[in-house]
């Protein structure tokens, strides 16, 4: 793979990168040999804005393609470029459970965010989270991340998910039609967008496990 577009470091005048560094092609080959290790990609992103830009454009994209190729191809198959530029958020979605802070779904528990070793995402499972007339939408949902013995709440399982073409989905249209409000402060732990709650809008079927 040839990567021709390159950028100068714009982090600061004191950044070591202003003295020169490896080309994008070399960094690409190094991380391919490392099987797109996410911890090393994250560490590289902290060096300066040049490396952060490279990680967002290239390295996280390759990480996502390696870990969930079919899902990534499907998310882009509609011709939309909405996935582009959000590869870091998708990469985090694949490997990170954001946990739960008190005062939202569970008032009595707080579970810190943590990395997970491996997660399977399924569009078939995602249909169980959609109302019947929204099931032409495509929602990929992870296997539950299980947290056992959480006091009065018992065992707690968290799901993570991502919509394909959410902006034109029936779910989004229904949220708007029902007058659902964006949460005033809460944001997505992955992409930092403001959040709607399908649960509060009474749009989660009883058959779904949550």
Backbone torsions as a table, in degrees:
resi	resn	phi	psi	omega
1	UNK	NA	127.9	-178.6
2	UNK	-102.9	125.1	179.2
3	UNK	-112.3	107.8	-172.9
4	UNK	-95.5	-28.4	-175.9
5	UNK	-79.4	122.5	-179.1
6	UNK	-130.4	158.7	-178.1
7	UNK	-131.7	149.4	171.0
8	UNK	-80.6	152.3	176.2
9	UNK	-66.7	132.2	178.7
10	UNK	-120.7	21.4	-176.4
11	UNK	-69.2	-55.5	178.1
12	UNK	-169.6	164.2	-179.8
13	UNK	-67.8	-21.5	-178.5
14	UNK	-91.3	-3.6	-177.6
15	UNK	-63.9	136.7	-179.3
16	UNK	-63.7	-21.8	-177.3
17	UNK	-66.7	-21.3	179.0
18	UNK	-65.9	-13.7	178.4
19	UNK	-90.7	4.4	178.2
20	UNK	105.2	148.9	178.2
21	UNK	-154.8	178.6	-178.0
22	UNK	-64.9	153.2	179.0
23	UNK	-74.0	164.4	177.9
24	UNK	-59.5	-38.2	-179.4
25	UNK	-60.0	-43.5	-179.1
26	UNK	-66.9	-43.9	179.5
27	UNK	-62.8	-39.6	176.9
28	UNK	-57.9	-47.3	-178.0
29	UNK	-66.3	-37.0	178.9
30	UNK	-63.3	-46.8	-177.4
31	UNK	-73.3	-27.5	172.8
32	UNK	-64.2	-40.7	176.9
33	UNK	-63.9	-31.0	178.9
34	UNK	-85.6	7.4	-179.2
35	UNK	56.3	37.9	174.7
36	UNK	54.3	49.5	-179.3
37	UNK	-57.7	117.8	-173.9
38	UNK	-65.9	-33.8	179.6
39	UNK	-67.3	-36.6	178.6
40	UNK	-73.5	-34.4	175.3
41	UNK	-62.6	-44.3	179.1
42	UNK	-62.7	-40.4	179.4
43	UNK	-65.1	-41.4	178.6
44	UNK	-62.5	-37.0	-178.3
45	UNK	-62.2	-24.9	-177.1
46	UNK	-82.2	-7.4	-175.4
47	UNK	-68.7	-51.5	179.7
48	UNK	-169.5	176.4	-176.7
49	UNK	-67.3	-30.0	178.4
50	UNK	-62.3	-48.6	179.7
51	UNK	-69.4	-35.8	177.7
52	UNK	-62.3	-42.3	178.3
53	UNK	-63.8	-43.5	178.3
54	UNK	-61.2	-42.8	179.8
55	UNK	-62.9	-44.0	-178.0
56	UNK	-68.3	-38.3	-176.4
57	UNK	-78.7	-36.0	-167.3
58	UNK	-122.4	-56.5	-168.2
59	UNK	-68.4	-45.4	177.9
60	UNK	-65.4	-34.3	177.1
61	UNK	-61.1	-47.0	179.7
62	UNK	-66.6	-35.9	175.6
63	UNK	-59.4	-48.2	-179.4
64	UNK	-62.1	-42.7	-179.7
65	UNK	-64.5	-35.4	180.0
66	UNK	-71.7	-39.4	-174.7
67	UNK	-85.1	-30.5	-175.8
68	UNK	-148.8	64.5	-172.5
69	UNK	-61.7	-46.9	-176.5
70	UNK	-62.9	-41.4	179.3
71	UNK	-65.5	-42.9	-179.4
72	UNK	-64.4	-40.7	178.1
73	UNK	-64.7	-38.3	179.2
74	UNK	-68.1	-41.0	-179.8
75	UNK	-61.4	-26.4	-179.8
76	UNK	-100.9	-3.9	-171.8
77	UNK	-69.7	-16.8	-179.1
78	UNK	-79.3	-4.4	-178.7
79	UNK	88.4	-1.9	179.1
80	UNK	-78.9	147.6	176.9
81	UNK	-102.2	19.7	-176.3
82	UNK	-65.2	-26.0	179.1
83	UNK	-74.7	-35.4	-178.6
84	UNK	-58.4	136.9	-178.9
85	UNK	89.8	-8.0	-179.8
86	UNK	-120.1	23.9	-177.4
87	UNK	-64.6	-34.8	178.8
88	UNK	-64.2	-41.2	178.7
89	UNK	-64.1	-41.9	178.8
90	UNK	-67.0	-38.6	177.2
91	UNK	-61.5	-42.7	177.9
92	UNK	-64.5	-38.3	178.3
93	UNK	-59.3	-36.0	-177.0
94	UNK	-69.9	-29.8	-168.7
95	UNK	-124.3	2.3	-172.9
96	UNK	-131.6	128.2	172.0
97	UNK	-96.4	123.9	-173.7
98	UNK	-79.4	-6.3	178.2
99	UNK	71.1	-153.9	-175.5
100	UNK	-153.2	133.7	174.1
101	UNK	-102.7	148.5	-178.4
102	UNK	-60.6	146.3	176.2
103	UNK	101.4	-1.2	176.3
104	UNK	-107.3	-112.2	-179.0
105	UNK	-68.1	-36.2	-176.6
106	UNK	-122.1	116.9	-175.1
107	UNK	-78.8	-26.2	-169.3
108	UNK	-102.6	-0.7	-176.3
109	UNK	-129.1	153.0	171.6
110	UNK	-134.3	121.4	-179.7
111	UNK	-117.8	118.3	-178.0
112	UNK	-69.3	151.7	175.1
113	UNK	-64.4	152.2	-177.8
114	UNK	-159.2	157.9	176.6
115	UNK	-80.8	150.5	176.6
116	UNK	-116.2	150.9	-175.1
117	UNK	-72.0	-46.4	-177.3
118	UNK	-158.7	141.1	-179.5
119	UNK	-139.2	137.6	174.7
120	UNK	-98.3	132.3	175.0
121	UNK	-108.4	139.4	-175.6
122	UNK	-136.0	130.4	174.4
123	UNK	-77.8	-24.0	175.1
124	UNK	-66.3	-45.6	177.1
125	UNK	-63.0	-34.2	-179.1
126	UNK	-61.4	-29.9	-179.6
127	UNK	-62.9	-28.7	-179.2
128	UNK	-69.6	-14.8	177.9
129	UNK	-92.9	0.7	-176.2
130	UNK	-112.1	143.9	172.6
131	UNK	-63.7	153.6	-173.6
132	UNK	-51.5	-43.1	-176.1
133	UNK	-81.8	3.9	174.5
134	UNK	-108.0	6.3	-171.1
135	UNK	-81.4	5.6	166.8
136	UNK	-83.7	-14.0	172.0
137	UNK	-68.4	157.1	178.8
138	UNK	-111.5	116.4	177.8
139	UNK	-127.0	119.3	174.6
140	UNK	-91.3	129.2	-178.7
141	UNK	-125.6	141.4	-178.6
142	UNK	-80.8	164.6	164.1
143	UNK	-61.0	151.4	-179.4
144	UNK	-67.0	140.3	171.2
145	UNK	-92.2	110.7	-169.6
146	UNK	-90.2	133.8	176.0
147	UNK	-124.6	112.4	-169.9
148	UNK	-92.2	153.2	171.7
149	UNK	55.7	58.3	179.9
150	UNK	-96.4	54.0	175.8
151	UNK	63.2	-134.9	-178.3
152	UNK	-64.1	-23.0	179.7
153	UNK	-81.1	-7.2	179.3
154	UNK	67.9	-147.8	177.7
155	UNK	-77.5	137.6	-177.4
156	UNK	-124.3	132.2	176.3
157	UNK	-120.7	132.3	178.3
158	UNK	-106.9	137.7	173.9
159	UNK	-108.4	149.2	172.8
160	UNK	-120.8	147.3	-177.4
161	UNK	-154.2	163.9	178.1
162	UNK	-145.8	134.2	177.3
163	UNK	-86.5	148.1	166.5
164	UNK	-91.3	125.7	177.5
165	UNK	53.6	53.0	-177.1
166	UNK	-59.9	-33.8	-175.9
167	UNK	-62.6	-23.8	178.7
168	UNK	-114.4	19.0	-176.5
169	UNK	-81.9	158.1	174.6
170	UNK	-69.1	-31.1	177.7
171	UNK	-62.0	-47.2	179.5
172	UNK	-62.6	-42.6	179.2
173	UNK	-61.6	-39.4	-179.6
174	UNK	-69.9	-38.5	176.4
175	UNK	-59.0	-42.3	179.1
176	UNK	-67.9	-44.7	-179.6
177	UNK	-61.3	-32.4	-179.9
178	UNK	-86.2	2.8	178.2
179	UNK	69.5	27.2	179.5
180	UNK	-63.0	140.7	-178.1
181	UNK	-105.0	143.8	172.2
182	UNK	-69.1	142.6	178.7
183	UNK	-62.8	135.9	-175.2
184	UNK	-65.3	-26.9	-176.4
185	UNK	-128.6	-32.6	-174.8
186	UNK	-70.2	139.8	177.0
187	UNK	-130.0	160.5	177.0
188	UNK	-61.7	130.0	-179.5
189	UNK	-69.9	-7.1	-177.1
190	UNK	-105.2	-48.6	-177.3
191	UNK	-111.0	-5.1	177.9
192	UNK	69.8	13.6	175.2
193	UNK	-76.4	152.4	175.2
194	UNK	-66.3	153.9	-168.8
195	UNK	-116.7	141.2	162.3
196	UNK	-94.2	157.3	174.0
197	UNK	-115.2	111.2	176.0
198	UNK	-65.6	-28.3	179.4
199	UNK	-67.8	-47.0	179.3
200	UNK	-67.1	-29.0	177.2
201	UNK	-82.3	5.6	179.5
202	UNK	57.7	45.5	-177.2
203	UNK	-118.2	12.9	176.2
204	UNK	-102.5	119.0	-179.2
205	UNK	-60.3	151.8	178.7
206	UNK	-65.0	-22.1	-179.5
207	UNK	-75.5	-14.3	-178.7
208	UNK	-79.7	145.3	177.0
209	UNK	-96.6	123.4	179.9
210	UNK	-149.3	NA	NA
